[in-house]
Amino acid sequence: MTMLMPITIPKREKLLLLEQFRQEVEKELGEDPGPFVGEHLMDFILKQAGPYVYNMAIQDARMMLEEKYDSMVEELYSLEKRHPKL
């Protein structure tokens, strides 16, 4: 089984997410966590929640593949030729 890689977000996107995260914390809690605390909290949340989000995405992908597989099997059955009656 392949070992999961840690979640890495490109620097530009991480800065945008961090700013949104800080704004949300300030709006909801009335305090700006600051860049260091904000980044630490965001990294902690990603580390803790990441596996759950990843597993949900895998379940969604698995269901989609199962539906596609079932559809392909039905299509193959529809292509079968009937035996002529003797």
Secondary structure by P-SEA (a helix, b strand, c coil): ccccccccccaaaaaaaaaaaaaaaaaaccccccaaaaaaaaaaaaaaaaaaaaaaaaaaaaaaaaaaaaaaaaaaaaaccccccc
